[in-house]
Amino acid sequence: MQTTINQLTVADLNAVDDLMKRHRQTLGFLPKRALQSYLKEEKGGVLGAKTDEGQLVGYLLYAANPNYFRITHLCVLEEYQGQGIAKRLVDNLKESADTQKRIKLNCRRDFPANTLWPKLGFVTLGEKPSRSGNGRSLVIWQLTFASVSQLELFQAKTSSETLDIIIDAHIFFDFDEPDIDKTMPSKALLSDFLVDSLDLWITDELLNEINRQDDPEKRKKSQNRAQNFPTVESDPDLVEGFARPLKALLPNRRPSQSSDIRQLTKAAASSVKTFVTKDGEILRKSKRIFDITGLEVVNPTELIIQLRELSERQSYAPDRISGFNLRWERLTASDLANFPFESLLNGERKGKFREKLESLIVQANLYECELLRSGDDIIALRVLTNSSNQMLISPMARVAFSANSSLFGRFLIADTLSKSVQKNLNMVKFEDSALTPSLIQELLEMGFVECNKGFVRFCFTCCLSRKEVLSIICKLCPEVENVYQRMSDLELEQRCSPLVLDSTDQHYFLIPIIPGYATGLIDRHQSSQELFGGDPNVLLRWDNVYYRKVSHHNMLKAPGRILWYASRNRKQIIAVSSLDEVTIDMTKELFRKFRRFGVLEWRDLYEMCGRDPSKDLMALKFSNTFLFQNPISLDNVRNVYAENDAGLSLQGPSKVSPEIFRELFRKGYLNQP
């Protein structure tokens, strides 16, 4: 039977709604008013496949963004499947593109439709946890149908378009109620098709609401569910300031009404500025509440309808560190024949330098000579040898003079430290007789101490006491013991990173990061495979900046330690860093401050902040980043949290207790005592 593809209108609302409900198990729930907004083309559209008799046998519901489409639903009646209707719907969407260059969607791995997407030309970008529970995951699919630059592809993989919202008790309790019309708008917030769009938060006042439940079983169930949501931090002074006008505006005779006001005040005093409720009295006063507090109050159905507009107003686009196509290669005979000696000289004659280099090359059983290349250019030289007493020694390290000499020098040092950690060597030494002068300052800034005609630094992959650290240092290099004895616990930990001292007083955080972004910032080996065509290394800075929207700023404090959780298909804690600074400022000011860290050019940041340079972003400045030898799986992370009676949240940065941090750290390295 022939079918025709056309753009559907509001007149088709009931037909689309009926077809959606027939396939509800795999499509999820979308409120009828939200369907109506799509059919009105307010935020996207709906393409439909109809028979000659006018029967709707399939539809594609999509959101339209400036650079891409996002498919929310694709549904074809069972008896019409296998006739190419899905492909025609997708092709029609492609043909309707104006500025869009790709199509994105999420599909649960266990759904039959997951086998359809590659047949339609889609490729996977990774995975993320499904909100449906039971350990299921969502596969992230993308179809590119127009010319897209490498930067645009990178941003497509790493951009976060999520909107932070706070849910009230009415919404929260609906999650555990039966699937009826009254509860479905609330439950829609948990749908997988919104996992890219919403991050759900609660206030701690919700715990009081839970405590008032009479049924012990329900109370326990609600308490367990609440642990899955991050709790906003509120400014106590703002809470007190908002309380009086809101009490005058809203009824507060019953305990539940007073609790509603406390939830509002705590939400308004946090960094999250959207509050979702079904309470009619609060919704009727939403404009007054906004005038008093700046908090936008919406019901769940309206939120889904307005999501695009809200996201554009409050969203951010994360930045990445600019990368060079760097790779290490063993020095070969042909390299030596065409070696750029002049660019690596250190004041000595070319013949003297060549003589020293050749003396190391010929001892292949002792020394490993490597060249750092950017494209075809040799930009650095490193010679390494392992000694028998837990040391990694570099008798020669040179960086060619260029505008990026300092950057490449820090990369050389950071990569050498990383190599020592992966080999379980506790000390690194650069001999000063064959160092580029610029490297000396970089070594000192990266925790090295001058000693015995060279510069030494320690790298401990253990949780140790101060006494134990100083004892090991004394055995390895007694000449510097006094220098380390004078250091504070915090300085000692940083100078011997990734060491964890049992006495350091600082903050600990678990921060989720999209794998593509994580590899650009943290893991140079993996990033090359994902972004740079298989080269074994890309740029890794010793100190770096991670941009995100302004949230969690009351929680994120320096000094601290960060555990990086790579989400999607990785689902592992992959690295540890030191958090050195948290800065919130206008985009133009952040760019000015952190420009030397290799962020994107101003024109790129200008687009990322929505062409509003006065918009605030948050910059987390971190350093001392080391990959774990044994990345920690999500199951292991959950077990550690469960053993410590703690709730795990991976929807955003979260605080970690010292005990959990140390236990996870021990799991990350294989040589723990």
HUBELBEL-V212451 format. One record per backbone hydrogen bond with DSSP energy under -1.0 kcal/mol. CO is the residue of the C=O (numbers start at 0). NH is the residue of the N-H. If there is no record, write none. Layout:
[[CO/NH] [CO/NH]]
//
This chain:
[[3/49] [5/47] [8/11] [9/12] [11/15] [12/16] [13/17] [14/18] [15/19] [16/20] [17/21] [20/23] [22/25] [22/26] [23/27] [30/34] [31/35] [32/36] [33/37] [34/38] [35/39] [36/41] [37/40] [42/63] [44/61] [45/7] [46/59] [47/5] [48/56] [49/3] [50/53] [54/50] [56/76] [57/48] [58/74] [59/46] [60/71] [60/72] [61/44] [62/69] [66/100] [67/64] [68/103] [69/62] [72/60] [74/58] [76/79] [77/80] [83/87] [84/88] [85/89] [86/90] [87/91] [88/92] [89/93] [90/94] [91/95] [93/96] [100/144] [100/145] [101/68] [102/142] [103/70] [104/140] [106/138] [107/110] [110/113] [111/114] [112/115] [112/116] [116/119] [116/121] [117/120] [122/141] [125/139] [127/137] [132/135] [135/129] [136/108] [137/127] [138/106] [139/124] [140/104] [141/122] [142/102] [148/152] [149/153] [150/154] [151/155] [152/156] [153/157] [154/158] [162/198] [164/200] [165/275] [167/171] [168/172] [169/173] [171/174] [172/175] [173/176] [177/179] [179/183] [182/186] [183/187] [185/188] [186/189] [187/190] [190/193] [191/194] [193/196] [193/197] [196/162] [198/164] [200/166] [201/231] [202/205] [203/206] [204/208] [205/209] [206/210] [209/212] [214/218] [215/219] [216/220] [217/221] [218/222] [219/223] [220/224] [221/225] [224/227] [225/228] [229/201] [234/238] [235/239] [236/240] [237/241] [238/242] [241/245] [242/246] [243/247] [244/248] [245/249] [253/257] [254/258] [255/259] [256/260] [257/261] [258/262] [259/263] [260/264] [261/265] [262/266] [263/267] [264/268] [266/269] [268/234] [272/295] [273/165] [274/297] [275/167] [278/282] [279/283] [280/284] [282/285] [284/288] [285/289] [286/290] [287/291] [288/292] [289/293] [295/274] [297/276] [298/302] [299/303] [300/304] [301/305] [305/309] [306/310] [307/311] [308/312] [309/313] [310/314] [323/325] [324/374] [326/372] [328/370] [331/335] [332/336] [333/337] [335/338] [338/340] [340/343] [342/400] [348/352] [349/353] [350/354] [351/355] [352/356] [353/357] [354/358] [355/359] [356/360] [357/361] [361/363] [362/365] [362/366] [367/383] [368/330] [369/381] [370/328] [371/378] [371/379] [372/326] [373/376] [376/373] [378/399] [379/371] [380/397] [381/369] [383/367] [384/392] [389/426] [390/386] [391/428] [392/384] [393/430] [395/382] [396/435] [397/380] [401/404] [403/407] [404/408] [405/409] [406/410] [407/411] [408/412] [409/413] [410/414] [411/415] [412/416] [413/417] [414/418] [415/419] [416/420] [417/421] [418/422] [419/424] [420/423] [425/458] [426/391] [427/456] [428/393] [429/454] [431/434] [433/396] [435/438] [436/439] [437/441] [438/442] [439/443] [440/444] [441/445] [442/447] [443/446] [448/455] [452/431] [453/450] [454/429] [455/448] [456/427] [461/499] [463/501] [464/468] [465/469] [466/470] [467/471] [468/472] [469/473] [470/474] [471/475] [472/476] [476/479] [477/480] [479/483] [480/484] [481/485] [487/491] [488/492] [489/493] [490/494] [493/496] [495/459] [495/498] [499/463] [506/560] [507/655] [508/562] [509/653] [510/564] [512/566] [513/517] [514/518] [515/519] [516/520] [517/521] [522/526] [523/527] [525/529] [526/530] [527/531] [527/533] [543/621] [545/619] [547/617] [548/550] [551/554] [551/555] [558/506] [559/578] [560/508] [561/576] [562/510] [563/573] [564/512] [565/571] [566/569] [570/633] [571/565] [572/631] [573/627] [574/563] [575/625] [576/561] [577/622] [578/559] [580/620] [582/618] [584/616] [585/589] [586/590] [587/591] [588/592] [589/593] [593/596] [594/597] [597/321] [600/603] [600/604] [601/605] [602/606] [603/607] [604/608] [605/610] [606/609] [611/614] [612/587] [614/586] [616/584] [617/547] [618/582] [619/545] [620/579] [620/580] [621/543] [622/577] [625/575] [631/572] [632/636] [633/637] [634/638] [635/639] [636/640] [637/641] [638/642] [639/643] [640/645] [641/644] [653/509] [656/660] [657/661] [658/662] [659/663] [660/664] [661/665] [662/666] [663/667] [667/629]]
//
